[in-house]
């Protein structure tokens, strides 16, 4: 069982790192305000600037969410690792107390 749990811990940690990396890359996406027409005249330019700010806020929020989920996955990996240690301790104790059964 500990091999299975160890694999689970590794998979959770990899997923957490991948998610954190994706969040960081997402926050780095910046096509520039001009892509949204922010340099345009009048109300169209203002609309472009508003759209660009909304784009930035949305990507920043998704990046923060990815970081939060990554932290949760690390916490889950720690919990599974602790549980696996408990199972190992129980197995070791059982084997010492009843070696003929193991």
MDTraj code that builds the backbone (N, CA, C; nanometers):
import mdtraj as md
import numpy as np

residues = "UNK UNK UNK UNK UNK UNK UNK UNK UNK UNK UNK UNK UNK UNK UNK UNK UNK UNK UNK UNK UNK UNK UNK UNK UNK UNK UNK UNK UNK UNK UNK UNK UNK UNK UNK UNK UNK UNK UNK UNK UNK UNK UNK UNK UNK UNK UNK UNK UNK UNK UNK UNK UNK UNK UNK UNK UNK UNK UNK UNK UNK UNK UNK UNK UNK UNK UNK UNK UNK UNK UNK UNK UNK UNK UNK UNK UNK UNK UNK UNK UNK UNK UNK UNK UNK UNK UNK UNK UNK UNK UNK UNK UNK UNK UNK UNK UNK UNK UNK UNK UNK UNK".split()
xyz = np.array([
    [0.0822, -0.1202, 0.0000],
    [0.0000, 0.0000, 0.0000],
    [0.0858, 0.1254, 0.0000],
    [0.1992, 0.1193, 0.0682],
    [0.2813, 0.2410, 0.0768],
    [0.3356, 0.2813, -0.0600],
    [0.3588, 0.1827, -0.1489],
    [0.4032, 0.2179, -0.2844],
    [0.2948, 0.2960, -0.3571],
    [0.1700, 0.2514, -0.3410],
    [0.0587, 0.3201, -0.4051],
    [0.0436, 0.4609, -0.3497],
    [0.0531, 0.4733, -0.2179],
    [0.0414, 0.6064, -0.1566],
    [0.1599, 0.6948, -0.1931],
    [0.2761, 0.6363, -0.2015],
    [0.3941, 0.7129, -0.2416],
    [0.3763, 0.7662, -0.3843],
    [0.3223, 0.6833, -0.4711],
    [0.2939, 0.7277, -0.6075],
    [0.1905, 0.8382, -0.6098],
    [0.0930, 0.8261, -0.5228],
    [-0.0108, 0.9290, -0.5136],
    [0.0494, 1.0618, -0.4669],
    [0.1359, 1.0549, -0.3683],
    [0.2022, 1.1767, -0.3185],
    [0.2828, 1.2415, -0.4309],
    [0.3574, 1.1605, -0.5034],
    [0.4373, 1.2147, -0.6150],
    [0.3480, 1.2780, -0.7208],
    [0.2389, 1.2111, -0.7538],
    [0.1474, 1.2643, -0.8561],
    [0.0839, 1.3951, -0.8093],
    [0.0463, 1.4032, -0.6821],
    [-0.0120, 1.5269, -0.6288],
    [0.0893, 1.6408, -0.6326],
    [0.2126, 1.6112, -0.5975],
    [0.3163, 1.7161, -0.5988],
    [0.3450, 1.7628, -0.7422],
    [0.3500, 1.6684, -0.8367],
    [0.3709, 1.7071, -0.9772],
    [0.2549, 1.7926, -1.0277],
    [0.1333, 1.7522, -0.9926],
    [0.0160, 1.8295, -1.0352],
    [0.0202, 1.9699, -0.9755],
    [0.0602, 1.9798, -0.8501],
    [0.0691, 2.1101, -0.7839],
    [0.1723, 2.1987, -0.8542],
    [0.2875, 2.1412, -0.8866],
    [0.3914, 2.2195, -0.9546],
    [0.3460, 2.2611, -1.0949],
    [0.2816, 2.1696, -1.1665],
    [0.2314, 2.2029, -1.3004],
    [0.1272, 2.3138, -1.2941],
    [0.0404, 2.3063, -1.1955],
    [-0.0636, 2.4078, -1.1802],
    [-0.0040, 2.5432, -1.1445],
    [0.0942, 2.5429, -1.0551],
    [0.1612, 2.6684, -1.0190],
    [0.2317, 2.7283, -1.1407],
    [0.2970, 2.6429, -1.2181],
    [0.3660, 2.6899, -1.3382],
    [0.2667, 2.7473, -1.4392],
    [0.1553, 2.6783, -1.4580],
    [0.0532, 2.7275, -1.5519],
    [-0.0015, 2.8623, -1.5058],
    [-0.0235, 2.8765, -1.3751],
    [-0.0717, 3.0041, -1.3226],
    [0.0268, 3.1166, -1.3460],
    [0.1549, 3.0870, -1.3275],
    [0.2581, 3.1890, -1.3514],
    [0.2649, 3.2274, -1.4987],
    [0.2571, 3.1265, -1.5855],
    [0.2608, 3.1556, -1.7292],
    [0.1366, 3.2333, -1.7719],
    [0.0237, 3.2013, -1.7115],
    [-0.1003, 3.2708, -1.7448],
    [-0.0900, 3.4189, -1.7097],
    [-0.0341, 3.4479, -1.5942],
    [-0.0198, 3.5877, -1.5524],
    [0.0775, 3.6653, -1.6401],
    [0.1677, 3.5924, -1.7045],
    [0.2683, 3.6582, -1.7885],
    [0.2151, 3.6916, -1.9281],
    [0.0972, 3.6413, -1.9620],
    [0.0407, 3.6691, -2.0942],
    [-0.0010, 3.8155, -2.0992],
    [0.0573, 3.8877, -2.1920],
    [0.0225, 4.0290, -2.2064],
    [0.0359, 4.0690, -2.3527],
    [-0.0756, 4.0658, -2.4237],
    [-0.0694, 4.1034, -2.5646],
    [-0.0557, 4.2544, -2.5846],
    [-0.0673, 4.3301, -2.4769],
    [-0.0566, 4.4749, -2.4854],
    [-0.1929, 4.5403, -2.5037],
    [-0.2037, 4.6575, -2.4504],
    [-0.3307, 4.7306, -2.4557],
    [-0.3718, 4.7633, -2.5987],
    [-0.2749, 4.7806, -2.6851],
    [-0.3051, 4.8153, -2.8246],
    [-0.3841, 4.7034, -2.8935],
    [-0.3628, 4.5804, -2.8504],
    [-0.4357, 4.4674, -2.9080],
    [-0.5861, 4.4841, -2.8874],
    [-0.6229, 4.5506, -2.7821],
    [-0.7641, 4.5731, -2.7503],
    [-0.8151, 4.7065, -2.8062],
    [-0.7301, 4.7739, -2.8776],
    [-0.7711, 4.9011, -2.9368],
    [-0.7585, 5.0183, -2.8424],
    [-0.6783, 5.0045, -2.7378],
    [-0.6666, 5.1101, -2.6369],
    [-0.6081, 5.2390, -2.6936],
    [-0.5395, 5.2305, -2.8031],
    [-0.4796, 5.3503, -2.8605],
    [-0.5744, 5.4261, -2.9532],
    [-0.6948, 5.3714, -2.9671],
    [-0.7903, 5.4351, -3.0574],
    [-0.8448, 5.5652, -3.0018],
    [-0.9062, 5.6423, -3.0877],
    [-0.9599, 5.7713, -3.0441],
    [-1.0940, 5.7562, -2.9719],
    [-1.1219, 5.8487, -2.8866],
    [-1.2540, 5.8630, -2.8249],
    [-1.3011, 5.7416, -2.7472],
    [-1.4300, 5.7161, -2.7641],
    [-1.4936, 5.6093, -2.6875],
    [-1.4419, 5.4712, -2.7252],
    [-1.4042, 5.4527, -2.8497],
    [-1.3473, 5.3232, -2.8885],
    [-1.2154, 5.2969, -2.8163],
    [-1.1332, 5.3982, -2.8034],
    [-1.0077, 5.3849, -2.7293],
    [-1.0340, 5.3571, -2.5822],
    [-1.1325, 5.4279, -2.5262],
    [-1.1683, 5.4057, -2.3855],
    [-1.2187, 5.2633, -2.3658],
    [-1.3009, 5.2159, -2.4587],
    [-1.3497, 5.0785, -2.4522],
    [-1.2325, 4.9811, -2.4591],
    [-1.1375, 5.0050, -2.5457],
    [-1.0184, 4.9204, -2.5559],
    [-0.9399, 4.9174, -2.4262],
    [-0.9249, 5.0331, -2.3630],
    [-0.8536, 5.0387, -2.2341],
    [-0.9300, 4.9623, -2.1272],
    [-1.0626, 4.9778, -2.1249],
    [-1.1454, 4.9030, -2.0286],
    [-1.1339, 4.7524, -2.0509],
    [-1.1392, 4.7118, -2.1773],
    [-1.1272, 4.5690, -2.2083],
    [-0.9912, 4.5156, -2.1655],
    [-0.8877, 4.5922, -2.1887],
    [-0.7531, 4.5498, -2.1507],
    [-0.7425, 4.5351, -1.9987],
    [-0.7963, 4.6312, -1.9237],
    [-0.7932, 4.6210, -1.7770],
    [-0.8708, 4.4983, -1.7303],
    [-0.9843, 4.4724, -1.7938],
    [-1.0632, 4.3550, -1.7576],
    [-0.9841, 4.2270, -1.7876],
    [-0.9166, 4.2239, -1.9006],
    [-0.8321, 4.1107, -1.9379],
    [-0.7243, 4.0882, -1.8324],
    [-0.6572, 4.1959, -1.7923],
    [-0.5513, 4.1847, -1.6926],
    [-0.6061, 4.1328, -1.5596],
    [-0.7197, 4.1871, -1.5164],
    [-0.7788, 4.1429, -1.3892],
    [-0.8189, 3.9962, -1.3955],
    [-0.8771, 3.9544, -1.5071],
    [-0.9203, 3.8153, -1.5211],
    [-0.8007, 3.7198, -1.5172],
    [-0.6952, 3.7525, -1.5905],
    [-0.5780, 3.6649, -1.5898],
    [-0.5104, 3.6621, -1.4540],
    [-0.5055, 3.7758, -1.3876],
    [-0.4473, 3.7802, -1.2541],
    [-0.5292, 3.6951, -1.1569],
    [-0.6609, 3.7048, -1.1658],
    [-0.7471, 3.6246, -1.0780],
    [-0.7285, 3.4755, -1.1043],
    [-0.7211, 3.4368, -1.2316],
    [-0.7012, 3.2949, -1.2635],
    [-0.5645, 3.2483, -1.2149],
    [-0.4646, 3.3340, -1.2248],
    [-0.3312, 3.3003, -1.1745],
    [-0.3313, 3.2793, -1.0240],
    [-0.4029, 3.3668, -0.9516],
    [-0.4128, 3.3511, -0.8058],
    [-0.4875, 3.2229, -0.7713],
    [-0.5936, 3.1929, -0.8464],
    [-0.6682, 3.0690, -0.8222],
    [-0.5790, 2.9471, -0.8445],
    [-0.4996, 2.9493, -0.9497],
    [-0.4092, 2.8379, -0.9774],
    [-0.3099, 2.8210, -0.8624],
    [-0.2575, 2.9315, -0.8118],
    [-0.1635, 2.9249, -0.6997],
    [-0.2316, 2.8682, -0.5747],
    [-0.3547, 2.9087, -0.5498],
    [-0.4274, 2.8579, -0.4331],
    [-0.4551, 2.7082, -0.4467],
    [-0.4941, 2.6652, -0.5653],
    [-0.5186, 2.5220, -0.5867],
    [-0.3882, 2.4436, -0.5759],
    [-0.2802, 2.5013, -0.6236],
    [-0.1500, 2.4367, -0.6118],
    [-0.1137, 2.4166, -0.4641],
    [-0.1368, 2.5181, -0.3837],
    [-0.1084, 2.5071, -0.2397],
    [-0.1945, 2.3975, -0.1757],
    [-0.3210, 2.3895, -0.2173],
    [-0.4087, 2.2850, -0.1635],
    [-0.3586, 2.1457, -0.2017],
    [-0.3118, 2.1318, -0.3252],
    [-0.2589, 2.0023, -0.3680],
    [-0.1342, 1.9648, -0.2880],
    [-0.0488, 2.0630, -0.2590],
    [0.0677, 2.0356, -0.1736],
    [0.0225, 1.9919, -0.0347],
    [-0.0793, 2.0579, 0.0196],
    [-0.1326, 2.0182, 0.1499],
    [-0.1891, 1.8764, 0.1448],
    [-0.2596, 1.8445, 0.0369],
    [-0.3142, 1.7092, 0.0206],
    [-0.2013, 1.6069, 0.0132],
    [-0.0957, 1.6394, -0.0589],
    [0.0185, 1.5485, -0.0694],
    [0.0806, 1.5263, 0.0681],
    [0.0909, 1.6331, 0.1474],
    [0.1436, 1.6192, 0.2834],
    [0.0549, 1.5286, 0.3677],
    [-0.0769, 1.5435, 0.3537],
    [-0.1703, 1.4611, 0.4313],
    [-0.1605, 1.3145, 0.3908],
    [-0.1508, 1.2887, 0.2619],
    [-0.1379, 1.1497, 0.2149],
    [-0.0051, 1.0915, 0.2625],
    [0.0997, 1.1720, 0.2586],
    [0.2302, 1.1260, 0.3060],
    [0.2255, 1.0911, 0.4547],
    [0.1594, 1.1738, 0.5323],
    [0.1435, 1.1465, 0.6755],
    [0.0638, 1.0179, 0.6974],
    [-0.0423, 1.0016, 0.6213],
    [-0.1236, 0.8793, 0.6321],
    [-0.0412, 0.7560, 0.5956],
    [0.0386, 0.7668, 0.4906],
    [0.1226, 0.6540, 0.4487],
    [0.2213, 0.6179, 0.5599],
    [0.2759, 0.7197, 0.6256],
    [0.3659, 0.6942, 0.7380],
    [0.2940, 0.6217, 0.8505],
    [0.1708, 0.6592, 0.8760],
    [0.0915, 0.5912, 0.9782],
    [0.0662, 0.4463, 0.9422],
    [0.0344, 0.4202, 0.8158],
    [0.0133, 0.2821, 0.7711],
    [0.1415, 0.2000, 0.7870],
    [0.2559, 0.2602, 0.7508],
    [0.3841, 0.1891, 0.7654],
    [0.4096, 0.1553, 0.9113],
    [0.3818, 0.2509, 1.0002],
    [0.4024, 0.2272, 1.1435],
    [0.3139, 0.1125, 1.1934],
    [0.1891, 0.1119, 1.1504],
    [0.0973, 0.0052, 1.1917],
    [0.1454, -0.1286, 1.1377],
    [0.1856, -0.1320, 1.0127],
    [0.2370, -0.2565, 0.9541],
    [0.3603, -0.3061, 1.0280],
    [0.4526, -0.2136, 1.0586],
    [0.5752, -0.2519, 1.1305],
    [0.5422, -0.3060, 1.2693],
    [0.4529, -0.2392, 1.3391],
    [0.4135, -0.2833, 1.4726],
    [0.3462, -0.4201, 1.4669],
    [0.2577, -0.4378, 1.3710],
    [0.1885, -0.5658, 1.3569],
    [0.2872, -0.6777, 1.3256],
    [0.3839, -0.6486, 1.2412],
    [0.4820, -0.7506, 1.2056],
    [0.5692, -0.7871, 1.3254],
    [0.6053, -0.6887, 1.4063],
    [0.6860, -0.7173, 1.5253],
    [0.6064, -0.7973, 1.6277],
    [0.4797, -0.7648, 1.6434],
    [0.3981, -0.8300, 1.7446],
    [0.3482, -0.9683, 1.7024],
    [0.3312, -0.9870, 1.5719],
    [0.2780, -1.1140, 1.5218],
    [0.3534, -1.1558, 1.3946],
    [0.4819, -1.1880, 1.4070],
    [0.5602, -1.2161, 1.2877],
    [0.5110, -1.3375, 1.2096],
    [0.4469, -1.4300, 1.2742],
    [0.3987, -1.5493, 1.2043],
    [0.2842, -1.5210, 1.1082],
    [0.2127, -1.4106, 1.1294],
    [0.0996, -1.3757, 1.0429],
    [0.1513, -1.3087, 0.9143],
    [0.2572, -1.2321, 0.9258],
    [0.3100, -1.1588, 0.8113],
    [0.3935, -1.2516, 0.7314],
])
top = md.Topology()
chain = top.add_chain()
for i, resn in enumerate(residues, 1):
    res = top.add_residue(resn, chain, resSeq=i)
    for name in ("N", "CA", "C"):
        top.add_atom(name, md.element.get_by_symbol(name[0]), res)
traj = md.Trajectory(xyz[None], top)
